[in-house]
Amino acid sequence: MPTTLQKFTALQVMHDAPVIPVIVLNDVAHAVPMARALVSGGIRMLEVTLRTPSALACIEAIANVVPEAVVGAGTVRTPADAKAAANAGARFAVSPGYTPLIGQACRDLGLPLLPGVATGSEIMMAQQDGFTELKFFPAMQAGGPAMLKAWSGPFFDVKFCPTGGVTLQNAPEFLALSNVVCVGGSWLVPADAVAKGDWAVITKLARETAALKKS
């Protein structure tokens, strides 16, 4: 990847738009048109999850062909995942949980990381390693907005991106919280629309999502 690409911090990734799309791609042919559709709708921070055999190739295609997008890797669980994602062109990483090993790997790679947390102890572990921008996952199953409100006291210096069960309908409730910067959601890239190549639908969903307001 070119060395002239703009570098982002985790907080800058979170502040770019109200939502980071959580993307699962099975076919590399869908990667570029999907990324272009999201960017056209005003969403450029794209989390492509490492949940399919073609995920790394999709990240590479977006990084090489859609320079307006900032592609990241989701479901980063190991240092090897982080290295492979960075080599493919990922510019940030999102993990479903946190370990010091994954944190150090991303630091070594210069890869901004949003570590996943679901408990107070996990927040404290991530904070000990210098991470103060965290993914709350799975958000709805782990307590939803009420849990984040409770955390705003003891963890007043932490900012969250809740992901997991977040929808266009309940996103505003999360975004109204002082400790939430953005949310993560898969509704922007419905599997049926991707499979059919209905990129206009994805652009429309992205535009609706980009219009969400942070209270």
Phi, psi and omega in degrees: 000147180298145180281352183274359180297141178297136176269143179236148167271166177301320181294323178294322176300316182292325184280349188295324181206164181294337185224138168258118180290136177261112195246130173243118182240130178258345185228121182298336179295339181274344191298307185293310179297327177294316179298318179296323180295318179293316179298321178299330179271001176099011179244118183242343175277111189240119179264104176267116186282144178274058184250357182227157179299336183265003187301313182295321177295325177294317177300315181297318180297315180296315181299324184275331191249337183239077185296340179288339179274152172245101187269136176235172180247131173256172181057038176276112188246343185222162173303326178295320176300314182298316181295315180297320180295315179297319179295330179280348179113006178297141182248358169203165182228148177229132181242151179283346179211194180218137167223153176303329180296316181290325178296315181292322179300316181291324175299313182299326181275352186067031184255111178303135184238134167255099181283144178275136178222152176222356181222163177299321180297322179292322176299314181296321178296315179295319179297321178302330180265009173093011181261120181240359173247115192231153173267126175268111187214139350280121195303305184292319182291334184264008175130349174060205181303326181297321179294317179297322176299317180296324181286341185295340177283291183292332182245052184297340184259014181247140176247144188237151167239093179291135181218141179112100183082006178277136182231171175301329183284319183263354179304318180301328179295321176291315185293342178284347183279143183292335182262010177251125179264319179205176175235163173248138183208148180263355185293341180290337184233069180301137184302322182291322179293319178296314182299324181273352184070031180273075186289335178297323177297318181293321176297318179298315179296321179296319181295317177298320182289319180297337181278351177299143183254139171275120184290000000 
